[in-house]
Amino acid sequence: MSTKPAARERHVEIPGICFIRQPEGVRCCTLSAGHHGDHRHFYSGELCNGFRVGTSWPRRPGETQAD
C-alpha cells in the first residue's frame, strides 16, 4: 500500500539558500540561509568584465521563504 505523507508545513524551506522573493519581482535571493544585510540575486543585472553585477533589495521585517 502506497500512501502519501500529510504535509505538516504550509510551506517548504530550501535548506542552505535564503530564497526570499524580491518584492514585486520574480527573482529570489541566492545568498546562503541566515545571511545578514540586503538580499541579492547574483544571476541578474548588467555585465561588468564578463560577470553579472546582480540585483539587490532590502530585508523586510518578518519575512520567510514562503513570502
C-alpha positions as CSV (number, residue, x, y, z in Angstrom):
1,M,0.0,0.0,0.0
2,S,1.4,3.4,-1.0
3,T,0.4,6.4,1.0
4,K,1.4,10.0,0.6
5,P,2.6,11.6,3.9
6,A,0.5,14.5,5.1
7,A,2.1,17.9,4.8
8,R,2.7,19.4,8.2
9,E,4.0,22.8,7.0
10,R,2.2,25.3,4.8
11,H,5.5,26.0,3.0
12,V,8.7,24.2,2.4
13,E,12.1,25.7,3.2
14,I,15.0,25.3,0.9
15,P,18.0,24.4,3.1
16,G,21.2,26.3,2.5
17,I,19.7,29.1,0.4
18,C,17.9,32.2,1.6
19,F,15.5,32.2,-1.4
20,I,13.4,35.2,-0.3
21,R,11.5,36.6,-3.2
22,Q,12.1,40.2,-4.5
23,P,9.1,42.4,-3.8
24,E,7.0,42.8,-6.9
25,G,9.5,40.7,-8.9
26,V,10.3,37.2,-9.8
27,R,13.9,37.0,-8.5
28,C,14.9,35.1,-5.4
29,C,17.8,35.7,-3.1
30,T,20.7,33.4,-3.9
31,L,22.8,34.1,-0.7
32,S,23.2,31.5,2.0
33,A,20.4,31.0,4.5
34,G,20.7,33.2,7.5
35,H,22.8,35.9,5.8
36,H,22.9,39.5,7.2
37,G,22.1,42.6,5.3
38,D,20.4,43.1,1.9
39,H,19.1,40.2,-0.3
40,R,20.9,39.6,-3.6
41,H,20.3,37.7,-6.8
42,F,23.7,37.1,-8.4
43,Y,22.4,35.9,-11.8
44,S,20.8,39.1,-13.0
45,G,21.8,42.7,-13.7
46,E,24.4,44.3,-16.1
47,L,27.5,42.6,-17.3
48,C,30.8,44.0,-15.9
49,N,34.0,42.4,-17.1
50,G,32.1,39.3,-18.1
51,F,30.4,38.9,-14.7
52,R,26.8,39.8,-13.7
53,V,26.7,42.5,-11.1
54,G,23.5,41.1,-9.6
55,T,20.4,42.7,-8.2
56,S,19.8,43.5,-4.5
57,W,16.9,44.6,-2.4
58,P,16.5,45.4,1.4
59,R,15.5,42.9,4.0
60,R,11.8,43.3,5.2
61,P,10.8,42.6,8.8
62,G,9.3,39.2,9.5
63,E,9.8,37.7,6.0
64,T,10.1,33.9,5.4
65,Q,10.9,31.8,2.3
66,A,7.2,31.5,1.6
67,D,6.6,35.3,1.4
